[in-house]
């Protein structure tokens, strides 16, 4: 029995240490995200550490530099945005599918509103961040192809691609940010504009 206990003790200690490391890392990422959501374009380590309840040195024990930390934060945000499958069946009426697709994306992209400058700045500075954002657009396009497959299937290859590209270019985070921030539209007004655009894409010749 003594042998078994002495063998297990280091494993328990290692597991406990791993939990602490994970909790500390989570606190740092969450604190950075909080600051980004408050509009900080490049949250500074001193503020991150203070909010996380750790030292600045501890931050750099978990991340090589702020760029690596920011990319981890962006990954957290974009993973959340990609969550949740379309709930309206592809056999539903077009208007219902348009409404559902717009509602889902409006909900996703509204979460980016407070930190969009952070996202834009980071993807210009980091190729890894740029790839993460590109993946969001790829997933969005694939989802739209599935949602509107009924309308797209009967089209010629070229026309199908043009309409799908038009959808993917319209229902983007940037499009939502422009309507909400630059044009000053309410959420409902922005959704109505998107609905108008999507219907025009399918009704246009």
Secondary structure, 3 states (H helix, E strand, C coil): CHHHHHHHHHHHHHHHHHHHHHHHHHHHHHHHHHHHHCCCCCCCHHHHHHHHCCCHHHHHHHCCCHHHHHHHHHHHHHHHHHCCCCCCCCCCCHHHHHHHHHHHHHHHHHCCHHHHHHHHHHHHHCHHHHHHHHHHHHHHHHHHHHHCHHHHHCCCHHHHHHHHHHHHHHCCHHHHHHHHHHCCCCHHHHHHHHHHHHHHHHHCC
